[in-house]
Amino acid sequence: MEQEIKLNQLESALATLDYPIDHAAAVEAGEGVTLLLADGTTELASVVADSNAERFDSADELASEVMSNLPRNAVGEPYQSEGDA
């Protein structure tokens, strides 16, 4: 199913999967899911495919791995924190 999700919806979307899940199954589950980023879009399956993890024990673990594999400017302006004015 083709689906677009925002990054703030990532964990709830991943929570629908059965855990633990191996790398190949996680990539397959991400097929057709487009992540809407601050600077464009990317396919969830390709981001998960970039991971070196063999399996994921929870949605939090998979979401953390996805976030760590996104480009630096995927979530906003680089080098800026929410506290900067």
C-alpha positions, 0 to 999 in steps of 0.5 A: 500500500502506498502511504506518506507519513510525517516523521512525527508519525513514524513510531506509531506507524512502526508500532503496527509491525510484529516485533522482533522483526529481522532486517529483511522483513523491516525493509519489506514492511517499508516498501511503498511508505514515503517519509515526508522530511523537512527537505523533501521525501525519502522511501522508508524501505531504502532508509531501513535497507541502509541499516547494519542491524540484523533485527529490531526488537521494538518500534522504538529501536527501528524508529531510532535506526531510521532517524540515525540514517536520515540526512542531517537536514531531514528534520529542519535547518542544520546545526539549529536547535529549538532553543535558538532564536 
